Each structure stands twice: as C-alpha cells, then as structure tokens.
Amino acid sequence: MPAGAGVPADVQAARDKLKARFQDVRTGGKGTARRTKIAKHQSHGADDKQLQAQLKRLGVNTIPGIEEVNMFKEDGSVLHFSAPKVQASVAANTYVVSGNGENKRLEELLPGIINQLGPDNLVNLKRIAEGYAAAGAGGGAKAEEADEDIPDIGENFEDVSKQ
C-alpha cells in the first residue's frame, strides 16, 4: 500500500511540505531525535554580586539611621526613597542609595521637605506658593458671593422658637 493511499491530495501535500522543512534539523539519520535548542538561563544575581564586590573594593560603609532620601530633579519633581539602604565612601566620593524609589511632585512632600530645599528650588517653592495664593483668593471671592445669596432675616431664631 503506497504512503499516500486514502489521503486527500492537499493533506499529503502539507505532510510533504512539513517533511521537507524539518529535514535539516536532524542531527543523525532518519529516526534520530531532532536537535534541541539550549536556552541560556540569565541570572541577575550575578550582577548584584559583582556590584557588591566592586563597592566592597571601594571601601563603602553602610550608614545606619537614614529614614528617607530625596533627590531633586531639574523639572521640579523629587525622587523619594523611603527607608533606603545608604552606603558611602567619602574617600572615593561615592554614595549608594538602594531601595524603592518613587517619583513625586514637590507639593506632595510639603511641608516636611522645606528644610531640605536649597536655593535652586526656591523658584519651584515660589510657584507653589503663588498657586496656593491664587486658589485662596479665588476661594475668598466665592465665599463673599455665597454670603450675598443668603437673605438677612433680621430676627433672632431663639426668640422665634420660644413663641
């Protein structure tokens, strides 16, 4: 019985096409297993070990007791680290801050961050203050308009309730 007996022509054509396609991936003759592709496992732990080894070579020491680290950016935002691990080597002028860093706006960290602001952040602080002043002035005008809407009764409510 021939190989293609009882099989539709389109199915046999597809089988022949697959056979031709996978002919090149065999390592031996007919009947041997196909070549397997070896996937390389990348370990990121090795990178961390190398980094720690280089830091140790620089002579960094862990600085205990630091609750937060704030790095001010040019655009007025702040890179904020809560409870970071800080290591420093003053001789090598190297500081390492590791932990979960969040991008925050300067307004979100006020008022606790005011003592950390330098002269370069004065412009951002003025901009924030002007924004609050404009919002406060607009809110005051709305409050006066609300007072005008309330009619003046002219009577004391307690006297009216006793009658």
C-alpha atoms as an extended CHARMM CRD file, in Angstrom:
* protein
*
       163  EXT
         1         1  MET       CA              0.0000000000        0.0000000000        0.0000000000  PROA      1               0.0000000000
         2         2  PRO       CA              1.5540000000        3.3360000000       -1.0340000000  PROA      2               0.0000000000
         3         3  ALA       CA              2.1690000000        6.0800000000        1.5120000000  PROA      3               0.0000000000
         4         4  GLY       CA             -0.4120000000        8.4570000000        0.0500000000  PROA      4               0.0000000000
         5         5  ALA       CA             -3.2620000000        5.9000000000       -0.4040000000  PROA      5               0.0000000000
         6         6  GLY       CA             -6.5790000000        7.0560000000        1.0550000000  PROA      6               0.0000000000
         7         7  VAL       CA             -5.2550000000       10.5120000000        1.9890000000  PROA      7               0.0000000000
         8         8  PRO       CA             -6.5800000000       13.6120000000        0.2160000000  PROA      8               0.0000000000
         9         9  ALA       CA             -4.0840000000       15.3600000000       -2.0370000000  PROA      9               0.0000000000
        10        10  ASP       CA             -3.9970000000       18.6210000000       -0.0330000000  PROA      10              0.0000000000
        11        11  VAL       CA             -3.2410000000       16.7740000000        3.2300000000  PROA      11              0.0000000000
        12        12  GLN       CA             -0.4720000000       14.7620000000        1.5290000000  PROA      12              0.0000000000
        13        13  ALA       CA              0.9940000000       17.9960000000        0.1070000000  PROA      13              0.0000000000
        14        14  ALA       CA              1.0290000000       19.5460000000        3.5760000000  PROA      14              0.0000000000
        15        15  ARG       CA              2.7610000000       16.4660000000        5.0390000000  PROA      15              0.0000000000
        16        16  ASP       CA              5.4200000000       16.5440000000        2.3260000000  PROA      16              0.0000000000
        17        17  LYS       CA              5.9920000000       20.2410000000        2.9480000000  PROA      17              0.0000000000
        18        18  LEU       CA              6.4780000000       19.6440000000        6.6930000000  PROA      18              0.0000000000
        19        19  LYS       CA              8.8100000000       16.7200000000        5.9910000000  PROA      19              0.0000000000
        20        20  ALA       CA             10.9640000000       18.9130000000        3.7510000000  PROA      20              0.0000000000
        21        21  ARG       CA             11.0000000000       21.7240000000        6.2900000000  PROA      21              0.0000000000
        22        22  PHE       CA             12.1910000000       19.5980000000        9.2360000000  PROA      22              0.0000000000
        23        23  GLN       CA             14.7060000000       17.5490000000        7.2380000000  PROA      23              0.0000000000
        24        24  ASP       CA             17.5260000000       19.9820000000        8.1440000000  PROA      24              0.0000000000
        25        25  VAL       CA             17.1140000000       19.8730000000       11.9250000000  PROA      25              0.0000000000
        26        26  ARG       CA             18.0650000000       16.2390000000       12.4080000000  PROA      26              0.0000000000
        27        27  THR       CA             21.4680000000       15.5370000000       13.8900000000  PROA      27              0.0000000000
        28        28  GLY       CA             21.6470000000       11.9650000000       12.5440000000  PROA      28              0.0000000000
        29        29  GLY       CA             19.7420000000        9.9190000000       10.0180000000  PROA      29              0.0000000000
        30        30  LYS       CA             16.0790000000        9.0740000000        9.7260000000  PROA      30              0.0000000000
        31        31  GLY       CA             14.6740000000        8.0240000000       13.0810000000  PROA      31              0.0000000000
        32        32  THR       CA             17.0160000000       10.0670000000       15.2920000000  PROA      32              0.0000000000
        33        33  ALA       CA             15.7810000000       12.8040000000       17.5750000000  PROA      33              0.0000000000
        34        34  ARG       CA             15.7050000000       16.3840000000       16.4460000000  PROA      34              0.0000000000
        35        35  ARG       CA             18.2700000000       18.8240000000       17.7240000000  PROA      35              0.0000000000
        36        36  THR       CA             17.1290000000       20.6800000000       20.8530000000  PROA      36              0.0000000000
        37        37  LYS       CA             17.8610000000       24.3560000000       21.2740000000  PROA      37              0.0000000000
        38        38  ILE       CA             19.6210000000       25.0960000000       24.5330000000  PROA      38              0.0000000000
        39        39  ALA       CA             18.1090000000       28.0890000000       26.2890000000  PROA      39              0.0000000000
        40        40  LYS       CA             20.5960000000       30.1040000000       28.3060000000  PROA      40              0.0000000000
        41        41  HSD       CA             19.4620000000       30.9960000000       31.7900000000  PROA      41              0.0000000000
        42        42  GLN       CA             20.4160000000       34.5250000000       32.7130000000  PROA      42              0.0000000000
        43        43  SER       CA             20.9110000000       35.1290000000       36.3840000000  PROA      43              0.0000000000
        44        44  HSD       CA             20.6650000000       38.6970000000       37.5800000000  PROA      44              0.0000000000
        45        45  GLY       CA             22.0000000000       37.6890000000       40.9630000000  PROA      45              0.0000000000
        46        46  ALA       CA             25.4840000000       37.5370000000       39.4660000000  PROA      46              0.0000000000
        47        47  ASP       CA             25.2190000000       41.2110000000       38.5040000000  PROA      47              0.0000000000
        48        48  ASP       CA             24.3060000000       42.0950000000       42.0730000000  PROA      48              0.0000000000
        49        49  LYS       CA             27.2350000000       40.0770000000       43.4150000000  PROA      49              0.0000000000
        50        50  GLN       CA             29.6340000000       41.8320000000       41.0510000000  PROA      50              0.0000000000
        51        51  LEU       CA             28.2540000000       45.2200000000       42.0900000000  PROA      51              0.0000000000
        52        52  GLN       CA             28.6520000000       44.4060000000       45.7740000000  PROA      52              0.0000000000
        53        53  ALA       CA             32.2200000000       43.1960000000       45.1270000000  PROA      53              0.0000000000
        54        54  GLN       CA             33.1160000000       46.4710000000       43.3980000000  PROA      54              0.0000000000
        55        55  LEU       CA             31.5530000000       48.5010000000       46.2080000000  PROA      55              0.0000000000
        56        56  LYS       CA             33.4930000000       46.4750000000       48.7510000000  PROA      56              0.0000000000
        57        57  ARG       CA             36.6840000000       47.2120000000       46.7930000000  PROA      57              0.0000000000
        58        58  LEU       CA             35.8880000000       50.9460000000       47.0190000000  PROA      58              0.0000000000
        59        59  GLY       CA             35.5200000000       50.5920000000       50.7660000000  PROA      59              0.0000000000
        60        60  VAL       CA             31.9140000000       51.7200000000       51.2090000000  PROA      60              0.0000000000
        61        61  ASN       CA             30.3770000000       51.5790000000       54.6670000000  PROA      61              0.0000000000
        62        62  THR       CA             26.6810000000       51.2950000000       55.4600000000  PROA      62              0.0000000000
        63        63  ILE       CA             25.2560000000       54.4080000000       57.0880000000  PROA      63              0.0000000000
        64        64  PRO       CA             22.5570000000       53.4630000000       59.6190000000  PROA      64              0.0000000000
        65        65  GLY       CA             19.5790000000       55.5450000000       60.7050000000  PROA      65              0.0000000000
        66        66  ILE       CA             18.6300000000       57.2340000000       57.4270000000  PROA      66              0.0000000000
        67        67  GLU       CA             14.8380000000       57.4000000000       57.1750000000  PROA      67              0.0000000000
        68        68  GLU       CA             14.4460000000       58.9730000000       53.7380000000  PROA      68              0.0000000000
        69        69  VAL       CA             16.4540000000       60.2400000000       50.7720000000  PROA      69              0.0000000000
        70        70  ASN       CA             15.1740000000       62.9340000000       48.4030000000  PROA      70              0.0000000000
        71        71  MET       CA             16.8380000000       63.7450000000       45.0840000000  PROA      71              0.0000000000
        72        72  PHE       CA             15.6200000000       66.9310000000       43.4400000000  PROA      72              0.0000000000
        73        73  LYS       CA             15.3060000000       66.9260000000       39.6400000000  PROA      73              0.0000000000
        74        74  GLU       CA             15.5440000000       69.8510000000       37.2210000000  PROA      74              0.0000000000
        75        75  ASP       CA             11.8360000000       69.7130000000       36.3320000000  PROA      75              0.0000000000
        76        76  GLY       CA             10.7630000000       70.2510000000       39.9480000000  PROA      76              0.0000000000
        77        77  SER       CA              9.9170000000       66.6280000000       40.7370000000  PROA      77              0.0000000000
        78        78  VAL       CA             11.5680000000       64.6430000000       43.5170000000  PROA      78              0.0000000000
        79        79  LEU       CA             12.9600000000       61.0990000000       43.5380000000  PROA      79              0.0000000000
        80        80  HSD       CA             11.8780000000       59.9410000000       47.0100000000  PROA      80              0.0000000000
        81        81  PHE       CA             13.2840000000       56.8590000000       48.7890000000  PROA      81              0.0000000000
        82        82  SER       CA             11.5660000000       55.6910000000       51.9860000000  PROA      82              0.0000000000
        83        83  ALA       CA             13.8160000000       53.7410000000       54.3830000000  PROA      83              0.0000000000
        84        84  PRO       CA             16.6740000000       53.2250000000       51.8940000000  PROA      84              0.0000000000
        85        85  LYS       CA             19.9380000000       51.3650000000       52.4110000000  PROA      85              0.0000000000
        86        86  VAL       CA             22.6600000000       54.0160000000       52.1350000000  PROA      86              0.0000000000
        87        87  GLN       CA             26.3270000000       53.2050000000       51.6910000000  PROA      87              0.0000000000
        88        88  ALA       CA             29.1080000000       55.7750000000       51.3620000000  PROA      88              0.0000000000
        89        89  SER       CA             32.8030000000       56.0480000000       50.6630000000  PROA      89              0.0000000000
        90        90  VAL       CA             33.9300000000       59.6050000000       51.3160000000  PROA      90              0.0000000000
        91        91  ALA       CA             37.4370000000       58.9020000000       50.0000000000  PROA      91              0.0000000000
        92        92  ALA       CA             36.0710000000       57.7320000000       46.6270000000  PROA      92              0.0000000000
        93        93  ASN       CA             33.2640000000       60.3550000000       46.6520000000  PROA      93              0.0000000000
        94        94  THR       CA             30.7750000000       57.5310000000       46.1210000000  PROA      94              0.0000000000
        95        95  TYR       CA             27.3170000000       57.2700000000       47.6250000000  PROA      95              0.0000000000
        96        96  VAL       CA             24.9960000000       54.3180000000       47.0170000000  PROA      96              0.0000000000
        97        97  VAL       CA             21.2680000000       54.6300000000       47.6990000000  PROA      97              0.0000000000
        98        98  SER       CA             19.3290000000       51.4140000000       47.2030000000  PROA      98              0.0000000000
        99        99  GLY       CA             15.6600000000       50.8090000000       47.7740000000  PROA      99              0.0000000000
       100       100  ASN       CA             12.2820000000       51.5310000000       46.2300000000  PROA      100             0.0000000000
       101       101  GLY       CA             12.3660000000       54.9970000000       44.6490000000  PROA      101             0.0000000000
       102       102  GLU       CA              9.2030000000       56.9030000000       43.7210000000  PROA      102             0.0000000000
       103       103  ASN       CA              8.8160000000       59.9680000000       41.5070000000  PROA      103             0.0000000000
       104       104  LYS       CA              6.7650000000       62.5420000000       43.3910000000  PROA      104             0.0000000000
       105       105  ARG       CA              5.8640000000       66.1670000000       42.9050000000  PROA      105             0.0000000000
       106       106  LEU       CA              7.3050000000       68.6910000000       45.3210000000  PROA      106             0.0000000000
       107       107  GLU       CA              3.7930000000       69.6100000000       46.5290000000  PROA      107             0.0000000000
       108       108  GLU       CA              3.1960000000       66.0540000000       47.7620000000  PROA      108             0.0000000000
       109       109  LEU       CA              6.1490000000       66.1940000000       50.1730000000  PROA      109             0.0000000000
       110       110  LEU       CA              5.4240000000       69.6250000000       51.6840000000  PROA      110             0.0000000000
       111       111  PRO       CA              5.7910000000       70.8500000000       54.4490000000  PROA      111             0.0000000000
       112       112  GLY       CA              8.2710000000       68.2540000000       55.7460000000  PROA      112             0.0000000000
       113       113  ILE       CA             10.7100000000       68.8240000000       52.8970000000  PROA      113             0.0000000000
       114       114  ILE       CA             11.1300000000       72.6050000000       53.2880000000  PROA      114             0.0000000000
       115       115  ASN       CA             14.2990000000       72.3250000000       55.3980000000  PROA      115             0.0000000000
       116       116  GLN       CA             15.9020000000       70.2290000000       52.6060000000  PROA      116             0.0000000000
       117       117  LEU       CA             15.2510000000       72.7830000000       49.8500000000  PROA      117             0.0000000000
       118       118  GLY       CA             18.2070000000       74.7220000000       48.5350000000  PROA      118             0.0000000000
       119       119  PRO       CA             18.4160000000       77.9960000000       46.6280000000  PROA      119             0.0000000000
       120       120  ASP       CA             17.8720000000       76.2440000000       43.2960000000  PROA      120             0.0000000000
       121       121  ASN       CA             14.4340000000       75.0150000000       44.4510000000  PROA      121             0.0000000000
       122       122  LEU       CA             13.3190000000       78.4960000000       45.5390000000  PROA      122             0.0000000000
       123       123  VAL       CA             11.7070000000       79.1000000000       42.1440000000  PROA      123             0.0000000000
       124       124  ASN       CA              9.5820000000       75.9540000000       42.4680000000  PROA      124             0.0000000000
       125       125  LEU       CA              8.5820000000       76.9170000000       46.0090000000  PROA      125             0.0000000000
       126       126  LYS       CA              7.5200000000       80.4010000000       44.8460000000  PROA      126             0.0000000000
       127       127  ARG       CA              5.4780000000       78.8500000000       42.0360000000  PROA      127             0.0000000000
       128       128  ILE       CA              3.6920000000       76.5870000000       44.5260000000  PROA      128             0.0000000000
       129       129  ALA       CA              3.0380000000       79.4940000000       46.9050000000  PROA      129             0.0000000000
       130       130  GLU       CA              1.5920000000       81.6030000000       44.0710000000  PROA      130             0.0000000000
       131       131  GLY       CA             -0.6730000000       78.7110000000       43.1030000000  PROA      131             0.0000000000
       132       132  TYR       CA             -1.9800000000       78.4280000000       46.6710000000  PROA      132             0.0000000000
       133       133  ALA       CA             -2.4080000000       82.2190000000       46.9170000000  PROA      133             0.0000000000
       134       134  ALA       CA             -4.3840000000       82.2980000000       43.6550000000  PROA      134             0.0000000000
       135       135  ALA       CA             -6.5750000000       79.4110000000       44.8430000000  PROA      135             0.0000000000
       136       136  GLY       CA             -7.0880000000       81.1200000000       48.2090000000  PROA      136             0.0000000000
       137       137  ALA       CA             -8.0320000000       84.4750000000       46.6110000000  PROA      137             0.0000000000
       138       138  GLY       CA            -10.4950000000       82.7720000000       44.2850000000  PROA      138             0.0000000000
       139       139  GLY       CA            -11.9850000000       80.8400000000       47.1970000000  PROA      139             0.0000000000
       140       140  GLY       CA            -12.3840000000       84.0550000000       49.2490000000  PROA      140             0.0000000000
       141       141  ALA       CA            -14.3090000000       85.7550000000       46.4410000000  PROA      141             0.0000000000
       142       142  LYS       CA            -16.6170000000       82.7400000000       46.1900000000  PROA      142             0.0000000000
       143       143  ALA       CA            -17.2590000000       82.8610000000       49.9350000000  PROA      143             0.0000000000
       144       144  GLU       CA            -18.3130000000       86.5360000000       49.7170000000  PROA      144             0.0000000000
       145       145  GLU       CA            -20.6830000000       85.7110000000       46.8440000000  PROA      145             0.0000000000
       146       146  ALA       CA            -22.1740000000       82.9130000000       48.9330000000  PROA      146             0.0000000000
       147       147  ASP       CA            -22.8010000000       85.3790000000       51.7710000000  PROA      147             0.0000000000
       148       148  GLU       CA            -24.6520000000       87.6820000000       49.3830000000  PROA      148             0.0000000000
       149       149  ASP       CA            -27.0000000000       84.8450000000       48.3940000000  PROA      149             0.0000000000
       150       150  ILE       CA            -28.1730000000       84.3010000000       51.9970000000  PROA      150             0.0000000000
       151       151  PRO       CA            -31.0390000000       86.6560000000       52.8690000000  PROA      151             0.0000000000
       152       152  ASP       CA            -30.8050000000       88.5910000000       56.1140000000  PROA      152             0.0000000000
       153       153  ILE       CA            -33.7040000000       87.5750000000       58.3320000000  PROA      153             0.0000000000
       154       154  GLY       CA            -33.1110000000       90.2000000000       60.9740000000  PROA      154             0.0000000000
       155       155  GLU       CA            -34.6380000000       88.1430000000       63.7710000000  PROA      155             0.0000000000
       156       156  ASN       CA            -33.1150000000       86.0250000000       66.4730000000  PROA      156             0.0000000000
       157       157  PHE       CA            -34.0250000000       82.3540000000       65.9570000000  PROA      157             0.0000000000
       158       158  GLU       CA            -34.1650000000       81.6270000000       69.6820000000  PROA      158             0.0000000000
       159       159  ASP       CA            -36.7820000000       84.3070000000       70.2200000000  PROA      159             0.0000000000
       160       160  VAL       CA            -38.8980000000       82.9310000000       67.3910000000  PROA      160             0.0000000000
       161       161  SER       CA            -38.6510000000       79.3600000000       68.7040000000  PROA      161             0.0000000000
       162       162  LYS       CA            -39.8260000000       80.3790000000       72.2130000000  PROA      162             0.0000000000
       163       163  GLN       CA            -43.0640000000       81.8900000000       70.8540000000  PROA      163             0.0000000000
